[in-house]
Amino acid sequence: MKQPNADQADYWSSTAGQKWVTYQADLDRLLAGVLDAVLDAAQVQPGEHVLDIGCGTGASTAELARLVGPAGHVTALDISAPLLDLARRRAAAPNVSFTRADAQTHAFDGQADLVFSRFGVMFFEDPVAAFTNLRTGLRPGGRLAMICWQDMPANPWFQVPFDAAVSRLGRPSALPPNAPGPTAFKDIDRVTGLLSDAGWNDPHGDRIEVDLIPPQDLTEAAAFAATLGPASRTLAEKDGTEEDARAITETIAGALRAFETDAGLRVPSHLIIYTARNTA
């Protein structure tokens, strides 16, 4: 029988997942403000035990380890071997452990104070089962803090490359509503309902805006945006050529000029921070 989230495991361990390793430094810079926002909401305390779900290449893990200090511990989980291998090299510390695992099915020990995630929870095949299982990782009174994207039209970093690719190649096949993916948790009512169904107390979602900081050269920023996300998916599905890729990148670069500021290139993002508690 097929394992839960097998498609996600294959995807994040494939060439697509390897891109996140290749572009690790650019992604860390791009999402620095996002990480700061969810860390602020999580209120991590020295001595706490934190589960870092979907730790990726380790940026969140390293910062969580710094905040909990030597008396605390961070258990970092990811389903992708390439991402986790890099995380182990980047964020190795005495108070950190890494596990390649699917958080929907992994056997937790119930000792954590916080379940934390920066963009690592929107890919579950069965979100209620996943969040029910995550709750077993917490002590009574433990808490959840995670950050997710709002919908694509609210996020130029997704919408601009998508529009450029569609203009060149046509629309890709439609994904099912709420399919696992970056914007799967865009609906606060739906997600807080999922958390309630999974046994969490006081689920809440707050919409926030954070500036993303891409590479400051427009051509580099456009190439980066075209390589990860909806433009890349459309190019692959439509068998786009190198000429198509260059044309799409040029269109993205032109559109990104709208986001040049006195402080440099800044692309606004619209996000949701979800919080909840385990009072069982």
SULLINTA-V860920 format. One record per run of one state. SS is the DSSP state (2 for helix, 1 for strand, 0 for the rest). FROM is the first residue (numbers start at 1). TO is the last residue. If there is no record, write none. Layout:
ss/from/to
SS/FROM/TO
SS/FROM/TO
This chain:
ss/from/to
0/1/5
2/6/12
0/13/14
2/15/22
0/23/23
2/24/30
0/31/31
2/32/42
0/43/48
1/49/53
0/54/58
2/59/68
0/69/72
1/73/78
0/79/80
2/81/91
0/92/95
1/96/100
0/101/111
1/112/118
0/119/126
2/127/135
0/136/137
1/138/149
0/150/151
2/152/154
0/155/155
2/156/169
0/170/187
2/188/197
0/198/200
1/201/212
0/213/217
2/218/227
0/228/229
2/230/237
0/238/241
2/242/259
1/260/261
0/262/263
1/264/265
0/266/266
1/267/278
0/279/280
